Amino acid sequence: MTAEKILVVEDDYVLAASLDADLKAMGYRVVGLAPSGRQALAAAAQDPPDLAVMDIRLKGEMDGTEAALRLRREHGIPAVFLTAY
């Protein structure tokens, strides 16, 4: 049985690395760490995850909610938001 694939979308590298380690320890396969919405869309096109774990506030022109909507619309990928806000 293959592990579920997760894309981490977080612009804080320390938090992204922590999520990466925690998810792997729980048996998930992290297919990428994307610090922006654009990079999340590119990563999803290259190796589609089963789920995106993402921050709502991202640096750049696309916030997490817009990126999540596009991931769902363009790739059928659901998202779970994690945020300090």
HELIX and SHEET records of a PDB file:
HELIX    1   1 TYR A   13  ALA A   25  1                                  13    
HELIX    2   2 GLY A   37  GLN A   46  1                                  10    
HELIX    3   3 GLY A   64  HIS A   75  1                                  12    
SHEET    1   A 4 ARG A  29  ALA A  34  0                                        
SHEET    2   A 4 LYS A   5  VAL A   9  1                                        
SHEET    3   A 4 LEU A  51  MET A  54  1                                        
SHEET    4   A 4 ALA A  79  PHE A  81  1                                        
END                                                                             
